[in-house]
Amino acid sequence: MRHDLVIFDNDGVLVDSEPISNRLLAAYLTELGHPTSYEDSIRDYMGSAMHRVHELVLERTGQRLPDDFDDVFHARVFAAFERELTPVLGVEAVLEKLVADGTPYCVASSGSHERIRVGHRTTGLDRWFDEERIFSAQDVGRGKPAPDLFLYAAERMGVAPERCVVIEDSPLGVQAAVAAGMEVYGFTAMTPAAKLAQATRLFSRMEELTSLLA
C-alpha cells in the first residue's frame, strides 16, 4: 500500500447521487427564474459546496437566491434519495478490501453532514463510516476547489497530505486534492476524462480501484 489514508469523495463516488441532485438543482434554479439545464448543473456545480451555487447565481444575475434555498433544495433531495439512491456499483467491495487490509479511509464531501448521513443510511453505507470518518465542507471555511477540506480530513486522521490519496469524480474535487498536495484518482463514470486530466490516475469502473490502491 503506497498510501496511509484513502479519502473518498461522497457524491458520485460512494453514493450514486449526482444524477439525482443535479436534476433537482437544475429544476429548482429554473423554477426560481434562473434557467439551468441538467448539463449546466453538472458543469457548474458538481462536486461543489452550496455556497458556490449562491455565488455563481449572484455573480451572473446580480440576484440573491432565497434565504430558504438550501433548506428547500435539501428537502427535495432527501425525499428523492429515499426513493432512488443506491451505492455506486462496486464500492462496497472496495471498502471491504480496505477493512480487510487495515487501510485507514474516510469521506470528505462538499455536502453537509446531514446529506452525507442521509445518503449513507439510505444505501446501507453507514456501517462503513462512523463519526470519526466523516468530514464535510461545513467543517472548514472554504469548500472545493480550495484544499481546506482534504487537509482538515488528513489532519484529523493523523496522516501527512503526501501520504494520502483522494478518490474524486469532479474537476473541482481533483483541483482541491492537487492543491492539498495529495495524489488523486479520478473516477470517470460520469465525468469525461479530459475534465479530470489533473488527476494522478484515471479509472472508469469502481472495480478497478482495488488494484490501483494495491
C-alpha positions in Angstrom: 0.0 0.0 0.0 1.6 3.3 -1.1 -0.8 5.4 0.9 -1.5 5.7 4.6 -5.1 7.1 4.1 -7.7 6.8 1.3 -10.0 9.8 1.2 -13.3 9.3 -0.7 -15.5 12.0 -2.1 -19.1 11.1 -1.4 -21.5 12.1 -4.2 -20.8 10.1 -7.3 -18.0 8.1 -5.6 -19.7 6.4 -2.7 -23.4 7.1 -3.5 -24.8 7.5 -6.9 -26.4 10.8 -6.1 -25.1 13.2 -8.7 -27.8 12.4 -11.3 -30.5 12.9 -8.7 -29.1 16.1 -7.1 -28.2 17.8 -10.3 -31.5 17.1 -11.9 -33.3 18.7 -8.9 -30.9 21.6 -8.7 -31.4 22.5 -12.3 -35.2 22.2 -11.9 -35.2 24.4 -8.8 -33.0 27.1 -10.2 -35.1 27.2 -13.4 -38.2 27.4 -11.2 -36.7 30.5 -9.5 -36.1 32.2 -12.8 -32.5 31.1 -13.4 -32.8 28.7 -16.4 -30.5 25.8 -15.8 -30.2 22.5 -17.7 -29.0 19.3 -16.1 -25.8 19.6 -18.2 -25.3 23.2 -16.9 -25.7 21.9 -13.3 -23.1 19.1 -13.8 -20.7 21.6 -15.4 -21.0 24.4 -12.9 -21.9 22.8 -9.6 -20.9 19.1 -9.5 -18.6 18.5 -6.6 -19.0 21.9 -5.0 -20.5 23.2 -1.8 -23.8 25.0 -1.7 -22.1 28.4 -1.3 -20.8 28.1 -4.9 -24.4 27.9 -6.2 -25.2 31.2 -4.4 -22.0 32.9 -5.5 -22.4 31.9 -9.2 -26.1 33.0 -9.4 -25.3 36.3 -7.7 -22.3 36.9 -10.0 -24.2 36.1 -13.2 -27.5 37.7 -12.4 -27.0 40.2 -9.6 -29.8 38.4 -7.7 -29.6 36.5 -4.5 -31.2 33.2 -4.0 -34.0 32.9 -1.4 -32.9 32.6 2.2 -34.5 29.2 2.4 -33.0 27.9 -0.8 -30.7 25.4 0.9 -33.4 24.0 3.1 -35.9 23.6 0.3 -33.4 22.1 -2.0 -32.1 19.6 0.6 -35.7 18.6 1.5 -36.3 17.7 -2.2 -33.0 15.9 -2.5 -33.5 13.8 0.7 -37.0 12.8 -0.4 -35.6 11.7 -3.8 -32.8 9.9 -2.0 -35.3 7.8 -0.1 -36.9 6.7 -3.4 -33.9 6.4 -5.7 -30.5 6.4 -4.1 -28.1 3.4 -4.4 -24.4 2.9 -3.6 -22.0 3.3 -6.5 -21.7 -0.1 -8.1 -18.6 -1.9 -6.7 -17.8 0.5 -3.9 -18.7 -1.9 -1.1 -16.1 -4.4 -2.4 -13.5 -1.7 -2.3 -14.4 -0.8 1.3 -14.4 -4.5 2.3 -10.8 -4.8 0.9 -9.6 -1.7 2.8 -11.0 -3.0 6.0 -9.5 -6.4 5.4 -6.1 -4.8 4.7 -6.4 -2.5 7.7 -6.1 0.6 5.5 -7.4 3.8 7.0 -10.1 5.6 5.0 -12.6 8.4 5.4 -15.0 10.5 3.4 -14.5 14.3 2.7 -17.6 15.7 1.0 -18.8 19.1 -0.2 -22.2 18.1 1.0 -23.5 18.8 4.5 -23.1 16.3 7.4 -26.9 15.7 7.1 -26.7 15.0 3.4 -23.8 12.5 3.9 -25.6 10.7 6.7 -29.0 10.5 4.9 -27.2 9.1 1.8 -25.3 6.5 3.8 -28.3 5.4 5.9 -30.4 5.1 2.8 -27.8 2.9 0.9 -26.5 1.0 3.9 -23.1 2.5 3.7 -23.4 3.9 7.2 -21.9 0.6 8.5 -18.6 1.6 6.9 -18.4 5.1 8.1 -18.6 6.1 11.8 -18.5 9.7 13.0 -14.7 9.8 13.0 -14.5 9.0 9.3 -16.9 11.7 8.1 -15.8 15.2 7.1 -17.9 17.9 5.4 -17.3 21.3 3.8 -19.3 22.5 6.8 -16.2 21.8 8.9 -14.0 24.3 7.1 -14.3 27.8 5.8 -14.0 27.1 2.1 -15.2 24.1 0.0 -13.6 22.6 -3.0 -11.7 23.6 -5.1 -9.9 25.0 -2.1 -7.7 22.3 -0.4 -9.0 23.1 3.1 -11.4 20.1 3.4 -8.9 17.5 2.4 -6.2 19.0 4.6 -8.6 19.0 7.5 -9.5 15.4 7.0 -5.9 14.3 6.8 -5.0 16.3 9.9 -7.9 14.8 11.9 -7.0 11.3 10.7 -3.3 11.9 11.6 -1.8 11.4 8.2 0.5 13.8 6.3 -1.0 15.1 3.0 1.7 13.5 0.8 0.7 10.1 2.3 -3.0 10.5 1.2 -4.8 9.5 -2.0 -8.2 11.1 -2.8 -10.9 9.4 -4.9 -12.8 12.0 -6.8 -15.2 12.4 -9.7 -15.4 16.1 -10.2 -13.0 18.7 -11.6 -13.4 20.8 -8.5 -12.5 17.9 -6.3 -9.5 17.0 -8.3 -8.3 20.6 -8.1 -8.7 20.6 -4.4 -6.7 17.4 -3.9 -3.9 18.6 -6.1 -3.8 21.9 -4.2 -3.6 19.9 -1.0 -0.5 18.1 -2.2 -2.2 14.7 -2.4 -2.4 12.1 -5.1 -5.8 11.9 -6.7 -7.5 9.1 -8.7 -10.2 10.4 -11.0 -13.4 8.4 -11.4 -14.7 8.9 -15.0 -18.0 7.1 -14.7 -19.9 10.4 -15.1 -17.2 12.9 -15.9 -15.2 13.0 -19.2 -11.6 12.0 -18.6 -10.4 15.3 -20.1 -12.0 17.2 -17.3 -10.1 15.2 -14.7 -6.8 15.5 -16.5 -5.0 16.8 -13.4 -5.6 13.5 -11.6 -2.7 11.2 -10.9 -4.6 8.3 -12.5 -8.0 7.8 -14.1 -10.4 4.8 -13.8 -13.9 4.3 -15.2 -15.2 1.3 -13.1 -15.1 1.1 -9.4 -13.8 -2.5 -9.6 -10.5 -1.1 -10.9 -9.8 0.9 -7.8 -8.8 -2.1 -5.6 -5.8 -2.9 -7.9 -4.9 0.8 -8.2 -4.7 1.1 -4.4 -2.6 -2.1 -4.1 
